[in-house]
Amino acid sequence: MFLNLVLYLKVFFKQGKASKIFTVYLLGTVVVQIISKIFLMLYENNLFISHFYFIGQFILLSAFFKSLYKTKTQKTIANWILIIGVSVLAVQYVIDPNVFFRFNLFEIFITSFLIIIMAAIHLYNLLSEEKVFYYCTIGILLYLSGSTILFFVGNLTAILSEEYQFLPWTLNAVLVVIYHLFILFEWRQSFYLKKIRINNENKPTL
């Protein structure tokens, strides 16, 4: 996470809106991770921080994919997806405020499912467009699809034997690493190698 954040920050002011939003998303992920660790050490209870992570991820990735869409129709769809997602979660928290202190599987499902829809739309667009944030989109689809299933399974670990109780969380950690490897590969392809190609093209020939 830290490596990807540093690399994307290096090109923050040289890239477009989508890249800037994605960098802010990476920054938010790192900040939430740090705060989560601090609360775990001080209070041994950091579960409520997960809500900031999932809702923040939903809002930022919604804005990210909207910035990548080219048509007005798709941008409108992105707006409605964001409005519906936030509204549904707001209603849930108003009806049951205590859910803030619990592991909210509905929140995980609704935010992940809606992001997957937007990622799939962008992936469809890439069939006829330049492959912009292609690897990040693949990584998002793989990570959210897998992690959502693992979170639901993980919620049932209390009934599993001690040998398998931490298996879903271990697999989710592996998914996080794979996801950030996709993000790292995206930086290499879209920023690092692109810069090298541009420099080579601009070199004077003898």
C-alpha positions, 0 to 999 in steps of 0.5 A: 500500500505504501509503495503504491501510494508513493509511486502514484503521488510522484505522478499526481500533478502530471496526470488527469482527474481519474489518476488524482482520484485514484491516488486519493483513494490509495491515500485513504486506504493507507490512512484507514490502515494506520488508524485501524492499527492504532485503535487495535493497539490502544483499545483492542476494538477497531471494528467501527473503522471498517465502515469508513473504509467501505463507504469511503472506498465506494464514494472514491471509486464511484467518482473514479469510474465516473471520471473514466466514462466518456458518455453522458448516459454512463456518467448519469448511471454513476451518479445514480449508483452513488446516490442509491448506495449512500441513501440505502446505507443512510436509511439503514444507519437511521433505522439501526444506529447500533449497526455502526458498532457491528460487522455490517455485511449488508454494507460490504455487499451493497458497496462492493456490488455497485463498484463491480457494476461500474468496473464492469461498465468501464471494462466493457468500454475498454473493448473499443477504447484505449486501455486506461486503468485496465489492470486496476479495473481487473484488480478491483473486480477480482479483489471485490468479488473474492473479498465479498465472498470471504467476508460472508464466509468469515462471518461464520467462522465462529461455527468452524473448527479452530483450525479453519477460523482464520482461513477466510481472513488469510485468503482475504489478505492474499487478495489484498496483496494481489490487488495491490500488485495489479495497481503496481503493474498499472503504474508500471505500464501506464506511467513508468513505461509510458514516460520511457517511451515518450523520452525515447521518442523525443531523443534527437537522432543523429 
